Amino acid sequence: MDPADELICLGHDENLAARQGAILPPIAQASLFAQPSFAELAEGLAHENRRFVYSRGKNPTVAALEAKIAALERAEEAQCFASGQGAISATLYGLLRAGDHVLFANQVYGPALQLARHLERFGVTHDHLPEADAAAIAAAFRPQTRLLYLESPGTMTFRQLDLAAAAAAAKARGILTVCDNTWATPLFQKPLELGVDLSLQSLSKYTGGHSDVIGGVVAGSAALLATIFYGAFLLNGAVLGPHDAYLLLRGLRTLPVRLRQHQADGLAVARWLAGRPEVGTVLHPALIAEDAAIGARQLRGYGSLFSFTLKEAGHPEVARFIDALRYFRIGVSWGGVESLVISPSREGNAAALEKAGLPAGLVRLSVGLEGAAVLIADLEQALEKIHR
Ligand SMILES: *Cc1c(COP(=O)(O)O)cnc(C)c1O
């Protein structure tokens, strides 16, 4: 972790004097901002991506969060949204037009692909390479390709993609690259430093950190952010509220220390699972040998979200295992203090999973902050119940 990033997260970049020494950023719970003159109102409306006019555009509390995320991502600017999916949809709506093609590479967040299928009705086409390297990506570009959309480590299988090589291949063709950086957060991976144009995140995961807030953000150049602001954000109208921005600013305060603990406990649980006879493979970026060289170049640390396969891969076995867990709560999302378990397994869907590049018997864990020993004991007793 870069010590400069930790200081940003802890609030040492903030101007306390400008807010009477208040140790935390104030919540600007206001829908509109009165202007000193009519001329300044006109000026503000002409530059709504820079001025505080109406909170459906810019709001000071949300702007404070955006400034921090831009600094962490080494971006000129950042724009927050009501959710991570809001950041994804505004990026696609803002940058694409009829006739464009989008290439998705690596396993990516499912709703991003659902949105791509929805965009077909507006004349935007796409392809998806669930497993790809830079050469396969370059070979899949079409004359109409406008955007390369990546996620690394990828959703569910946590394989890594060489971000610098993929972004260079896109840049050579004048194609923009977007990376979903939710897993690593900018503390552990900086896509823009690797040549990626836009880094987006769900803030509902590690940044919020307590499973009590939904938010999203995209970071990049001022020019691209202005295109997204005027071409999608302001038109969609789905903003992050100032109170949610405050919760996310508070989440950032403890993000470095939480991530360190998530990393240590996630690795301990993953390594323990790798030694168990009931377990097939452990899909944790630290344990996937084929990706070690890529990881050494682009990943500074590990999140605690990973998957593994049960050797007894049938749906009844997966369900029995999950239902036997006591400390892993059964639920979607991840990145909070509580450990979570989920699986894409459903009765009779093994063939569909294989087609999507997901192995049968896949179980995904989000390792929370209960302590590795408690979680390992829980997994052990649940593994023993698979056959009962
Ligand atoms: C959760 C998630 C999203 C979507 O974020 P929301 O805040 O839930 O809309 C996008 N990408 C990844 C990798 C996620 O885990």
The ligand as an ORCA input file, in Angstrom:
! r2SCAN-3c Opt
* xyz 0 1
  C     -21.223     -5.286     -6.908
  C     -20.405     -5.117     -8.110
  C     -20.762     -4.210     -9.117
  C     -22.054     -3.417     -9.069
  O     -22.086     -2.524     -8.001
  P     -23.459     -2.114     -7.250
  O     -22.985     -1.070     -6.307
  O     -23.970     -3.338     -6.584
  O     -24.377     -1.597     -8.295
  C     -19.915     -4.070    -10.187
  N     -18.792     -4.798    -10.298
  C     -18.419     -5.681     -9.359
  C     -17.169     -6.450     -9.544
  C     -19.210     -5.881     -8.238
  O     -18.860     -6.778     -7.317
*
